Amino acid sequence: MPIQPAEPPAWSESMHPLRISVGGLPVLASMTKAADPRFRPRWKVILPSFVGATVLWLLCAHRPPPGRPLAPSAHRWGPGLAPEDQYNDTYPLSAPQRTPGGTRYRIAVIADLDTDSKAAEENTWFSYLKKGYLTLSDSGDRVSVEWDPGHGVLESHLAEKGRGMELSDLAVFDGKLYSVDDRTGVVYRIEGTRAVPWVILSDGDGTVSKAADFGRVAARHVGAPVPTHGFSAFKFVPDTDDQIIVALKSEEDAGRVATYIMAFTLDGRFLLPETRIGSVKYEGIEFI
């Protein structure tokens, strides 16, 4: 009997898709078959694992070192910053107090004594720092102020042409209190009763024009004008949505010097009429 030729081996679905045979058809068939499911990527398992590993790495890489927790009131400006390199946005420096009379804030004013800032001690100039409390009623229609007895004395040995410590502003920045001398350009950091020189500001060489442009300007009258009284400083009372202002007015007339404090709303309503602080010209006020 004639020998029947052996039937070609059946093409197996389980063959490796890259296996090539000489007999043309199996090759074409293997190229058109779907990939072996045993070697198909399992994305439902791989993707969550990859994301989880990435998150874990980020947490470990950006975790602050032991013993140096983040300050609760600090804003981070970038990953991995040490606490001393983070901006401290605490304001005011002292937490407001709830009292039966309303919300009580700690405040301070700083003096510009002009030529009277020269001390008896050689190469020494001084200023006054006065502290107190401002209370805003719960109804928001009344402000009262009470001052600590006396005042602190801040001294410096820095001057320009024999004048110095003519402090004209008071501001909280990065969790600290600062004032600036409008004679020397020195910005002082105030630590208790010490004035520590921080930076020096310069006006430049006079060739650059300084100007401010405003898109909208509105005028409001706050009480009857007093010709010898002029505004020297103001601050918005915290937590009032910039609607309530506490301000200082200075008086220098025929040798008479004085400072007054007042509070009012943006629409010109008095919450505290002009009240005399003393016979010193204070030109900076801040919530501390």
PETAKA-V289187 format. One record per residue. OMEGA is omega in whole degrees, -180 to 180 (999 if undefined). BURIAL is 1 if it has 16 or more other C-alpha atoms within 10 Angstrom, else 0. D_FIRST is the distance of its C-alpha to the first C-alpha in Angstrom with 1 decimal. Layout:
BEGIN
omega=OMEGA burial=BURIAL d_first=D_FIRST
omega=OMEGA burial=BURIAL d_first=D_FIRST
END
This chain:
BEGIN
omega=177 burial=0 d_first=0.0
omega=-179 burial=0 d_first=3.6
omega=179 burial=0 d_first=6.1
omega=178 burial=0 d_first=8.7
omega=180 burial=0 d_first=12.0
omega=179 burial=0 d_first=14.5
omega=180 burial=0 d_first=17.2
omega=-180 burial=0 d_first=20.5
omega=180 burial=0 d_first=22.9
omega=177 burial=0 d_first=25.3
omega=-174 burial=0 d_first=28.8
omega=176 burial=0 d_first=31.2
omega=-175 burial=0 d_first=34.7
omega=179 burial=0 d_first=36.1
omega=179 burial=0 d_first=35.1
omega=-175 burial=0 d_first=38.2
omega=-179 burial=1 d_first=39.2
omega=180 burial=0 d_first=39.8
omega=-175 burial=0 d_first=36.3
omega=177 burial=0 d_first=34.7
omega=-177 burial=0 d_first=31.0
omega=-174 burial=0 d_first=29.8
omega=-180 burial=0 d_first=27.8
omega=-175 burial=0 d_first=30.8
omega=178 burial=0 d_first=30.3
omega=180 burial=1 d_first=30.6
omega=180 burial=1 d_first=33.7
omega=-180 burial=0 d_first=35.2
omega=-178 burial=0 d_first=34.5
omega=-180 burial=1 d_first=36.1
omega=-179 burial=0 d_first=39.1
omega=178 burial=0 d_first=39.7
omega=175 burial=0 d_first=39.3
omega=-180 burial=0 d_first=42.6
omega=179 burial=0 d_first=43.7
omega=-177 burial=0 d_first=42.7
omega=179 burial=0 d_first=45.4
omega=-178 burial=0 d_first=45.7
omega=-180 burial=0 d_first=47.3
omega=-179 burial=0 d_first=49.4
omega=179 burial=0 d_first=53.2
omega=-174 burial=0 d_first=55.0
omega=180 burial=0 d_first=58.2
omega=178 burial=0 d_first=59.7
omega=-175 burial=0 d_first=60.0
omega=-175 burial=0 d_first=60.6
omega=178 burial=0 d_first=63.4
omega=180 burial=0 d_first=65.7
omega=-180 burial=0 d_first=65.3
omega=180 burial=0 d_first=66.3
omega=179 burial=0 d_first=69.3
omega=179 burial=0 d_first=70.4
omega=179 burial=0 d_first=70.3
omega=179 burial=0 d_first=72.2
omega=180 burial=0 d_first=75.0
omega=179 burial=0 d_first=75.3
omega=179 burial=0 d_first=75.7
omega=180 burial=0 d_first=78.4
omega=-179 burial=0 d_first=80.3
omega=-176 burial=0 d_first=80.3
omega=-175 burial=0 d_first=81.2
omega=179 burial=0 d_first=84.1
omega=180 burial=0 d_first=85.5
omega=-180 burial=1 d_first=89.2
omega=-179 burial=0 d_first=89.9
omega=176 burial=0 d_first=91.2
omega=-180 burial=0 d_first=94.9
omega=-179 burial=0 d_first=95.3
omega=178 burial=0 d_first=94.7
omega=174 burial=1 d_first=95.0
omega=-175 burial=0 d_first=98.4
omega=-176 burial=0 d_first=98.1
omega=-176 burial=0 d_first=100.0
omega=174 burial=1 d_first=98.4
omega=178 burial=0 d_first=96.1
omega=179 burial=1 d_first=93.2
omega=179 burial=0 d_first=93.0
omega=-178 burial=0 d_first=89.8
omega=173 burial=0 d_first=87.4
omega=-179 burial=0 d_first=88.5
omega=175 burial=0 d_first=92.3
omega=-178 burial=0 d_first=94.7
omega=-179 burial=1 d_first=97.3
omega=179 burial=0 d_first=100.1
omega=-179 burial=0 d_first=98.1
omega=-180 burial=1 d_first=97.7
omega=180 burial=1 d_first=100.1
omega=-176 burial=1 d_first=102.2
omega=178 burial=0 d_first=103.0
omega=178 burial=1 d_first=105.3
omega=-8 burial=1 d_first=108.1
omega=-179 burial=1 d_first=110.8
omega=177 burial=1 d_first=110.9
omega=-180 burial=0 d_first=112.4
omega=176 burial=0 d_first=110.8
omega=-178 burial=1 d_first=113.0
omega=174 burial=0 d_first=114.8
omega=-179 burial=0 d_first=115.1
omega=176 burial=0 d_first=118.7
omega=-180 burial=0 d_first=120.8
omega=-179 burial=0 d_first=122.1
omega=180 burial=1 d_first=118.7
omega=-173 burial=1 d_first=116.4
omega=-178 burial=1 d_first=118.1
omega=173 burial=1 d_first=117.1
omega=-180 burial=1 d_first=118.2
omega=176 burial=1 d_first=119.7
omega=174 burial=1 d_first=121.5
omega=-177 burial=1 d_first=123.6
omega=-172 burial=1 d_first=124.4
omega=167 burial=1 d_first=127.6
omega=-174 burial=1 d_first=128.4
omega=-178 burial=1 d_first=132.0
omega=-176 burial=1 d_first=132.3
omega=179 burial=0 d_first=135.1
omega=-180 burial=0 d_first=136.0
omega=179 burial=1 d_first=132.7
omega=-179 burial=1 d_first=134.4
omega=178 burial=0 d_first=135.1
omega=178 burial=0 d_first=138.2
omega=-177 burial=0 d_first=136.0
omega=177 burial=0 d_first=135.3
omega=180 burial=0 d_first=132.0
omega=177 burial=1 d_first=131.1
omega=-173 burial=1 d_first=130.3
omega=176 burial=1 d_first=129.4
omega=179 burial=1 d_first=128.3
omega=173 burial=1 d_first=128.4
omega=-178 burial=1 d_first=125.4
omega=-177 burial=1 d_first=126.3
omega=179 burial=1 d_first=124.1
omega=-179 burial=1 d_first=124.2
omega=172 burial=1 d_first=122.4
omega=-180 burial=1 d_first=121.6
omega=176 burial=1 d_first=121.0
omega=-178 burial=1 d_first=119.4
omega=-180 burial=1 d_first=120.1
omega=179 burial=0 d_first=117.3
omega=179 burial=0 d_first=118.4
omega=-177 burial=0 d_first=118.1
omega=-178 burial=0 d_first=121.6
omega=177 burial=1 d_first=123.6
omega=175 burial=1 d_first=123.5
omega=-178 burial=1 d_first=125.7
omega=173 burial=1 d_first=126.1
omega=-174 burial=0 d_first=127.6
omega=172 burial=0 d_first=128.1
omega=176 burial=0 d_first=128.0
omega=176 burial=0 d_first=131.5
omega=179 burial=0 d_first=132.1
omega=175 burial=1 d_first=129.5
omega=179 burial=0 d_first=127.5
omega=178 burial=0 d_first=128.4
omega=-178 burial=1 d_first=125.8
omega=176 burial=1 d_first=126.8
omega=176 burial=1 d_first=125.5
omega=-180 burial=0 d_first=126.8
omega=-179 burial=1 d_first=125.0
omega=177 burial=1 d_first=127.1
omega=-177 burial=0 d_first=127.5
omega=175 burial=0 d_first=131.0
omega=179 burial=0 d_first=132.6
omega=-179 burial=1 d_first=130.8
omega=179 burial=1 d_first=127.9
omega=175 burial=1 d_first=126.3
omega=-170 burial=1 d_first=127.0
omega=-170 burial=1 d_first=124.1
omega=177 burial=1 d_first=123.1
omega=180 burial=1 d_first=120.0
omega=-175 burial=1 d_first=118.1
omega=173 burial=1 d_first=114.4
omega=178 burial=1 d_first=111.6
omega=176 burial=0 d_first=108.5
omega=176 burial=0 d_first=105.5
omega=-179 burial=1 d_first=107.3
omega=-178 burial=1 d_first=110.5
omega=-177 burial=1 d_first=113.9
omega=172 burial=1 d_first=115.1
omega=-177 burial=1 d_first=118.2
omega=178 burial=1 d_first=119.1
omega=-176 burial=1 d_first=122.3
omega=175 burial=1 d_first=123.2
omega=-175 burial=1 d_first=125.4
omega=-175 burial=1 d_first=123.1
omega=-180 burial=1 d_first=119.7
omega=173 burial=1 d_first=118.8
omega=-178 burial=1 d_first=116.4
omega=169 burial=1 d_first=117.3
omega=-175 burial=1 d_first=115.2
omega=179 burial=1 d_first=117.5
omega=-176 burial=0 d_first=117.0
omega=177 burial=0 d_first=119.7
omega=178 burial=0 d_first=122.9
omega=174 burial=0 d_first=121.3
omega=-175 burial=1 d_first=120.5
omega=179 burial=1 d_first=117.7
omega=-177 burial=1 d_first=117.1
omega=177 burial=0 d_first=113.5
omega=177 burial=0 d_first=113.2
omega=178 burial=0 d_first=115.6
omega=-180 burial=0 d_first=115.2
omega=178 burial=0 d_first=116.5
omega=-177 burial=0 d_first=117.7
omega=-175 burial=0 d_first=116.5
omega=177 burial=0 d_first=118.6
omega=-179 burial=0 d_first=119.8
omega=-178 burial=0 d_first=117.7
omega=180 burial=0 d_first=115.1
omega=178 burial=0 d_first=116.1
omega=-180 burial=0 d_first=115.4
omega=178 burial=0 d_first=115.1
omega=177 burial=0 d_first=113.5
omega=-179 burial=0 d_first=112.3
omega=179 burial=0 d_first=112.0
omega=-178 burial=0 d_first=110.3
omega=-179 burial=0 d_first=112.5
omega=178 burial=0 d_first=116.0
omega=-179 burial=0 d_first=118.0
omega=177 burial=0 d_first=121.6
omega=175 burial=0 d_first=122.9
omega=179 burial=0 d_first=126.5
omega=-179 burial=0 d_first=126.8
omega=179 burial=0 d_first=130.4
omega=-180 burial=0 d_first=133.5
omega=173 burial=0 d_first=133.5
omega=-171 burial=0 d_first=135.6
omega=-176 burial=0 d_first=136.5
omega=-180 burial=0 d_first=136.7
omega=179 burial=1 d_first=133.5
omega=179 burial=0 d_first=130.1
omega=179 burial=0 d_first=126.6
omega=-180 burial=1 d_first=125.3
omega=173 burial=1 d_first=122.1
omega=174 burial=1 d_first=119.9
omega=171 burial=1 d_first=116.7
omega=176 burial=1 d_first=114.7
omega=-178 burial=1 d_first=115.0
omega=175 burial=0 d_first=111.6
omega=177 burial=0 d_first=109.5
omega=178 burial=0 d_first=111.5
omega=179 burial=0 d_first=109.0
omega=-180 burial=0 d_first=111.4
omega=-178 burial=0 d_first=114.0
omega=-176 burial=1 d_first=116.8
omega=168 burial=1 d_first=118.6
omega=-172 burial=1 d_first=120.9
omega=175 burial=1 d_first=123.1
omega=171 burial=1 d_first=125.9
omega=179 burial=1 d_first=128.9
omega=178 burial=1 d_first=131.2
omega=173 burial=1 d_first=134.8
omega=-174 burial=0 d_first=136.7
omega=177 burial=0 d_first=140.1
omega=178 burial=0 d_first=143.4
omega=179 burial=0 d_first=142.5
omega=-179 burial=0 d_first=141.1
omega=178 burial=0 d_first=137.5
omega=176 burial=1 d_first=135.5
omega=-180 burial=1 d_first=132.0
omega=175 burial=1 d_first=131.0
omega=-180 burial=1 d_first=127.8
omega=177 burial=1 d_first=126.6
omega=-178 burial=1 d_first=123.5
omega=178 burial=1 d_first=122.5
omega=-178 burial=1 d_first=119.6
omega=179 burial=0 d_first=118.0
omega=172 burial=0 d_first=119.9
omega=179 burial=0 d_first=123.2
omega=179 burial=1 d_first=124.1
omega=169 burial=1 d_first=126.0
omega=174 burial=1 d_first=124.6
omega=179 burial=1 d_first=127.0
omega=179 burial=1 d_first=130.1
omega=-178 burial=1 d_first=131.2
omega=-175 burial=0 d_first=132.2
omega=176 burial=0 d_first=133.9
omega=-179 burial=1 d_first=132.1
omega=-177 burial=0 d_first=134.9
omega=178 burial=0 d_first=136.8
omega=-180 burial=1 d_first=133.9
omega=175 burial=1 d_first=131.5
omega=-175 burial=1 d_first=128.0
omega=176 burial=1 d_first=125.3
omega=178 burial=1 d_first=122.0
omega=180 burial=1 d_first=120.7
omega=172 burial=1 d_first=117.4
omega=-173 burial=1 d_first=115.7
omega=999 burial=1 d_first=115.1
END
